[in-house]
Amino acid sequence: MPDKYDLTRVLDLEEEAKLLEYLAKHDIRDHVAAMFGLKAGLRIGELLQLQVRDLTVTDQVTHELLLRKATTKRHKQRWIPLNAELRQSIKNLIRWKKAKGESLDPEAPLLCNLKGDRPYGSRDYQRHLQAAGWKVLGRRIIPHDLRHTFATRLMRKGNIRALQELLGHTKLEYTQLYTHPNRQDLKDLVGP
């Protein structure tokens, strides 16, 4: 299966930092959504179906996310570890929701529209992320670029089978489409 993904769409660390900083200043929902793409590799459909119960236990943010069968593309549940940076973003979002008076009922959507009366829409998030990408990086960024960035970075750490599980792929060849080695990766592989 040929790799048709444009490598330049994978964010480097500097671009990621700029994008996240901009989103954090402008809309906490977009910031948290981007964090889920960059730090957990979630698909947009999985992200926007998250409920408060998926991430909190007795008002504490969990260290792992269990994606329910109903929310995943292949209807197969999977565990996603949440790093400290993502957990902090989730805590900030929950404080923000509480201050706005948004529902924190277990079945409430984690991300809501600005009025807080409906789940956050995928088109809204895509539009906001694209606008942020143009504003901060001078290029179009889509949610799937964040998932590719996550996968490419984890690939550099090694275990492609673990990455396959995190991404929820049934076949290893699908996971390979998400990994984009660059020239430095090739040099590191060969050695000095």
C-alpha positions in Angstrom: 0.0 0.0 0.0 1.7 3.2 -1.1 2.1 6.1 1.4 0.2 9.1 -0.2 0.4 11.3 2.9 2.3 14.5 2.6 5.1 14.4 5.2 5.1 18.1 5.5 1.7 17.9 7.1 3.2 16.2 10.2 3.9 18.9 12.8 7.4 19.3 14.2 7.7 20.1 18.0 8.0 23.9 17.4 4.9 24.0 15.2 3.0 21.9 17.8 4.0 24.3 20.6 2.9 27.3 18.6 -0.4 25.8 17.6 -1.2 24.6 21.2 -0.3 28.0 22.6 -2.5 29.8 20.2 -5.5 27.4 20.8 -5.0 27.6 24.6 -5.4 31.4 24.4 -8.4 31.4 22.1 -10.6 28.4 22.9 -10.1 25.7 25.5 -12.2 23.2 23.6 -10.1 23.4 20.5 -6.9 23.2 22.7 -8.1 20.0 24.4 -9.3 18.6 21.1 -5.9 19.2 19.6 -4.2 17.7 22.6 -6.3 14.5 22.2 -5.0 14.3 18.6 -1.4 15.0 19.4 -1.0 13.2 22.7 -3.5 10.3 22.3 -3.9 9.9 18.6 -7.7 10.0 18.7 -9.8 10.2 15.6 -12.1 13.2 15.4 -15.2 10.9 15.7 -13.8 9.2 18.8 -12.9 12.6 20.3 -16.3 14.2 19.8 -18.2 11.3 21.3 -16.3 11.4 24.6 -18.4 11.8 27.7 -17.4 13.1 31.1 -17.6 9.6 32.5 -14.9 8.4 30.1 -12.3 10.7 31.7 -13.3 11.2 35.3 -13.8 9.0 38.4 -15.1 10.8 41.5 -14.0 14.2 40.1 -10.5 13.0 39.3 -9.1 12.7 35.8 -8.2 9.1 34.9 -4.7 8.1 33.8 -6.2 5.9 31.0 -9.1 6.3 28.6 -11.2 3.4 27.7 -12.7 4.1 24.3 -16.1 2.4 24.3 -17.0 0.1 21.4 -19.8 2.5 20.4 -17.3 5.4 19.9 -14.6 3.6 17.8 -14.4 3.1 14.1 -14.1 -0.6 14.2 -16.5 -1.0 17.3 -13.6 -2.5 19.3 -12.8 -1.0 22.7 -9.3 0.0 23.4 -7.2 1.6 26.3 -5.3 4.8 25.7 -2.8 6.0 28.3 -3.1 9.8 29.0 0.1 11.6 29.7 0.4 14.3 32.4 0.1 17.2 29.9 -3.1 15.9 28.4 -4.6 15.1 31.9 -3.8 18.7 32.9 -5.6 20.0 29.9 -8.6 17.9 30.7 -8.6 19.2 34.3 -8.6 22.8 32.9 -11.5 22.0 30.7 -13.5 20.5 33.5 -12.9 23.6 35.6 -13.9 25.8 32.7 -17.1 23.7 32.2 -17.9 24.0 35.9 -17.4 27.8 35.8 -19.6 28.1 32.7 -22.3 26.0 34.4 -22.0 23.3 31.7 -23.2 19.8 32.7 -20.7 17.5 34.3 -23.2 14.6 34.4 -21.4 11.4 33.5 -23.3 11.1 30.2 -22.7 14.7 29.2 -20.4 15.3 26.2 -16.9 16.3 27.2 -16.8 18.9 24.5 -19.9 21.1 23.9 -20.7 24.0 21.6 -20.3 27.5 23.0 -23.8 27.6 24.4 -23.1 24.3 26.2 -26.4 22.8 25.0 -25.1 20.4 22.2 -22.0 18.3 21.6 -19.2 20.2 19.8 -19.5 19.6 16.1 -16.8 18.1 13.9 -17.2 20.9 11.3 -16.8 23.6 13.9 -13.6 22.0 15.3 -12.2 21.4 11.8 -12.9 25.0 10.8 -11.3 26.4 14.0 -8.2 24.1 13.6 -7.8 25.1 10.0 -8.0 28.8 10.9 -5.5 28.4 13.7 -3.2 26.6 11.3 -3.3 29.4 8.8 -2.9 32.1 11.5 0.0 30.5 13.4 1.8 28.2 10.9 0.8 29.7 7.6 -0.7 26.4 6.4 -3.8 24.2 6.6 -4.0 21.9 9.5 -6.7 19.2 9.8 -7.5 17.0 12.8 -6.1 13.9 11.0 -2.7 15.7 10.7 -2.5 15.6 14.5 -3.1 11.9 14.5 -0.4 11.4 11.9 1.9 13.6 14.0 1.2 11.4 17.1 1.9 8.2 15.2 5.1 9.4 13.6 6.5 10.5 16.9 5.6 7.2 18.6 7.1 5.3 15.7 10.4 6.9 16.4 10.3 5.4 19.9 10.1 1.9 18.5 7.2 -0.6 19.0 5.0 -0.4 15.9 2.7 -3.2 17.3 1.9 -1.1 20.4 1.3 1.9 18.1 -1.1 -0.3 16.1 -3.1 -1.0 19.3 -3.1 2.7 20.3 -4.4 3.7 16.9 -7.0 0.9 16.8 -5.9 -0.5 13.5 -6.8 -4.1 12.5 -3.8 -4.5 10.2 -0.2 -3.4 10.6 -0.1 -2.1 7.1 -2.7 0.6 8.1 -0.4 1.7 10.9 2.5 2.0 8.5 0.6 4.6 6.6 0.7 6.8 9.7 4.4 6.6 10.2 6.5 9.0 8.3 10.3 8.5 8.7 12.4 11.5 7.8 16.1 11.7 6.9 17.1 11.9 10.5 15.2 8.8 11.3 17.1 6.9 8.6 20.5 8.3 9.8 19.6 7.2 13.4 18.7 3.7 12.2 22.0 3.2 10.3 24.1 4.8 13.1 27.3 6.9 12.9 
